[in-house]
Amino acid sequence: MIYPYIVNKNGVWYPAGTDVPEDTIPITTDNFTEKPIHNGHTKTEVNRMSTAELRSLALEKGIDGAGEMTGAELKKVLIEKFGL
């Protein structure tokens, strides 16, 4: 990929306009705030879900008693289950 600015990639500095080699391994983390992504969900996404979305996800993942839990309880259980 060609960048219009100076790039440091894997410890190598590339001047502006130089073709920088692409990584072959996809990035699966957010280097600023998130842990590795598990099951396509991040901790932030789980925390922003509505109670209905949380119940649906919990039932999909086989969590017992999801229909009777509050949103806060569902968030806690899902975050623990995903290891976030």
Secondary structure by P-SEA (a helix, b strand, c coil): ccccccccccccccccccbbbbbcccccccccccccccccccaaaaaaccaaaaaaaaaaacccccccccaaaaaaaaaaaacc
